[in-house]
Amino acid sequence: MRVWTYIYLPTRLPFMAAKSLFPSTKKTLGATWGLLLVSLLGAAVGLTSPTLAQDDAVTRADEPIEEPSADKQPVAAPAVASDSDKFHQGVQLLQNKKWPDAKMLFLELTTAEPTNTSVLYNLGLSAWELGEKGLAIGAWRKALWVDPHYGPALAGLKLGLKEVRPLSFEVDDDLLNSLRSLILVNLTLEQILWMVWLFGSVGIAFLLRHAIQRRKLTEDEGRQLGFPTVGVICSSFCVLTLALAIFKALDRHQPRGTIVSDNVPVLSGPQSSAPVLVEAHQGQEVLIHSEREEWSQISFPGGPAGWISKQNLFYSAGTSLW
């Protein structure tokens, strides 16, 4: 499906649009080559993911994460392109089941390379083996924030979310949260912008064709021009995907964190003596709004807000506040 979307459409639609605008064979071929060039450039943007655009690009791993057991070696993510000695040392520690040392090493690597999906995945793997499921889930969430299609982190998060305790309070399932969980987290901003370009270019092509035909149409021909259905539909989808791109850009800059401890008190103020509002548990995701010294002001999506100690949070998405 991904190959069909990015390869077939950019090569087929320019011909259809050019033929619609220029019925003459020579003009059709010339316009097709021009539109095809622009279309392929758009496809290249759509195929480019945030991970592959970085110097520390990683090779994808196809092996799924399985339930930890004593007789199975952990499946470590492949090495980064820079062939970092520390990274290979961390993988070796994982293979030797030295989980604490591996976790500390990958935590150190996340400071230098905070958006390296391979490092984040292995940090989550080592934390999972230590029983620190909140940290593992947070690391895998951040890897997916960088690249929503990173297979190892997808498998890890699917496994980890089964261990997350449900919220002890009711939340409002508003439209934005539903939109994010169903669409935004599964697409990169580049892919959404590519759809904006695709629908926009096709819509403009058919609307231009309609305008040209309407201009050439004379009253004595005795025929009426039909409604530009395709152009209007594609233009409408262009507006919708543009709005989606704006929401995606805002969502990418919204700081989010993952609770890394159980029974974390959410307080009404940034001091330990403040009244407790609710309790948070490891693996639960929260929005981060501000910070004051060692405290972070957070809120649950569609739920209550309060303050918790920063040591109970792992920054897993958005722009860091500290």
N, C-alpha and C positions, 0 to 999 in steps of 0.2 A: 504493500500500500504506500509506504514512504517513497519507494523508487518510482512508482507510477505517478505519484503526486508531483515529485520534483523533476522528473525526466520527461514523462510523456506530455503532461499538460504544457510545460514551457515550450515544447517543440510543436505541438498540434494546434494550440489556441492561436498563436500568431498567424498561422496560415488561414485559419477560419476567419479571424478578424480582418486580415488583409484582403481576402477574397470577398468579404462582405463590403469593404470600403471601395475596393478597386476591382470591378468585374473583369477589366482587361487583363489578359494573361501576363503580359510583360510587367505591368504595374503591380499585379498581384505578387509575382516572384520577387520584385525589388522590395516591396513593402514587407514581404514575409521575412527576407533576410535582415532587414532593419529591426523589425519587431523581435525576431528570433534572437538577435544579439542582446538586446535589452532584456529579453525574457531569461536567457541563460545566465546573465549577470544576477538577476533576481533570484534564480534557482540556486546559484552559488551562495548567496546570502542566506537563503532558507536552509541549506544543508549545513551551514557552519554553526556549530554549537559552541557555547562558552568554553567548554573544556578543550575542544580541539583548537580554539583560537589562542590558547595560552602556550607559553614556552614549555611548560611542564605537562604537556599532553600525555595521556596514558593510553595504553592498549586495553580494550575492553576484555572483561572476563566473562565467560559463558557459564561457569560453574555456579549452581545455586547454593545458597547457604542452607545448611541442614541443622537439625537440632544437635547441640553439642553432646558428644559422648566420649567416653574414655578411650575407645579404640579407634577414633577417627582423628586424622590430622586436620587442623583448621585450613580452610581454603583462603589463602592470602591473595590480595589483589596483585596484578602484575606490576612490574617495576615502572617507575616514571622514566620518561625519555632521557632525562639528564643522568640516569644511572647513578643516583645519589648513594654514596656509601652508607649514610645513616639509614636510608630507606631499606637497603638490602640487609643491614644489620637488624632492623626492626622485624623484617620478614623472617630472618633466621631465628630471632627470639620467639616469634609466633610458632614456628615449626618445632622449636624445642620446648614449647609450652611454658615459656617463662613470661607469663601474662603481665605481671606488674612491671617488669623492665620494658616490655614491648609497649605497654600503655604510656609510660613516661616518655619513651623515645618518640612515639608518634604525637604525643601532646607537644613536645618540643618542636617537631617538624611542622605542626599546624601553625605555630607562631611565625615561622619563616614562610610557609606556603599555605595560607588559610583557605585557599580555594582549590587545593589539589585533591581531587576526588579519590584518588588511590590512597593517599595518606589518611583521609577522613574515614574511608571504608575500613582500613586496617585498625585505626583507632577504635572504631566501633566494635570490631571483632574482638580485640583484646579486652575491651571493657565488658563485653558480653560474657566472655569466659570467666571474668572476675565477679560476675553477678551484678555489675554496675549497669543495669539495663537502661536506666535513664540517660547516662552518658552515651551508651551505644546508640540508642534511638536518636539522640541529638546529633551525633556525628553523621549518621546515615541521612538524617533530614537535611543537614547542611550540604552533604554531597549531592543530594537531589535538588537542592536550591541552585547549585552550580550547574548541574546537568540533570534535568528531569528524566532522562532515558538511561541513566547509568545503571545497568543491570544488577550488579552485586548489591548496591545500596537499596534498590527496589526490593530485592529478595530479603535483605536483612530487615528493612523496615516492616515488611509484611509479617515477618516472624516476630519482630519486637512488639508491634502494636497489639498482638494477642495477649501480651503480658501486662498491658497498661490497665490500671484500675479505672472503672468508670467514674465520672464526676459525681460528687455527692450533692449536687444542686442542679436545678434546671437551667438550661440555656435557651436563648432565642435563636432559632434557625432562620436567620434573615437571608435575603437574596444574595448579598455579597459573599457571605460565607459558603453558601451552596455553590455559587458560581466559581469560587476559588477551588473548592474541593473537587468539583466535577471537571473543570476545564483548565483553569490557570496553572495549577500545579503540574499538569501534564504537557504543557507547551512552553517553549522558550519564547522570549520576546521577539527574536529573529524570525521564528516560524510564523508568529502572528502578523508581523509586519510584511512577511512574504505574502500572506493571504490578502492583506490590505492591497498590496501592489497588484496581485493577480486579479481580484475582483474589480479593482479600480481601472486597470488597463482594459479589461474586456468590456466593462460597462461603458467607458468612454468611447471605445471603438464602435460599439453598436449605436450609441447615442449620436456620434458624429455621422455615421452612415444614415441614420434617420434624418438628421438635419440637412445633409447633402441632398438626399432624395426629395425632401420637402421643398428645398429651394429650387430644384429642377422641375418639380411638378407644375404643370400649367393647368388652367381651368378647362381648356378645350380637350384635354385628354380623357375627361370623363371618368376618372378613377380617384379613389381616395387612398390616402396613406394610412397603413395600419399603426396600431400603438406599439412603441418600442419596448415590448415586454422584457426581452432578455436584457436590454440595457438598463432598464429600471430595476430589475431584480438584482443584477450584479452590482449596480451602484448602491442599492440598499444594503447588500451584504458588505460592501466596502465600508460603509458608515458604521455598521455593527462591529466589524472586525477592528476598525479604528478605535471605537470606544473600548473594545476588549483590550487592545494594545495599551491604551491609557491606563486601564485598571491594572494590567500586568506590570507596567512600569511603576505604578504606585505601590503595588503589592511587593515588588522586589526590593523596594526601599523601606518597607515597614519592618522594623526590627522585631524578630521573634526569638523566643528562647524555649528550651526544653528543661523541665524540672528534673534534677538528677538525684533527688533524695525522696524518701517517703515521709509522710506526715509533716510536710513543711507548712508552718503557719503563715497564712496570708494576713498581714496586719493592716490596721486602718491608717497607720502612719509609719514614717521611717525611724522607728525606735523600738527596741525589744519590749518596752513596757506598754506599747499600744495594744488595744483590744484585738483579739483574733476574730477575723471575719469568717474565713473558711480554711480548709486544709487542702494543700496540693500534694500530688504524688508523682513519683518518678515516671517519666515518659510523657506526661501531659504537656501540651504546647500552650504557650501564653504569648500575648503581645507585650512588647516592652515599650513604655512611653517615655520614661525619664529615669535618671539615676541621681542619687545624692549620697556621696561618700561610699559606704559599703552596702547601700540599699538600692533596690530597683523598683520602680513603680510599674506594675504589670496589670494585665486584665486577661480574663479568659474570653476567647471569641464568643460573643453573645452572652457573656456572663459577668460576674462581679469583678471589681478592680480592687487593688490593694498594694501593699509593699512586702517584699521578701528580701532576704539576704542574697547578695550577688553570688555567694559561694554555692548557692543551691540552683544556679542557672547555668546552662550551656548555650551560648549564643549560636543559633542554628539557621538564621536567615536574616536578610536585610542589612542595613547599615548599622554597624556596631556603635553603641553609645559610650563605650569605654575602651 
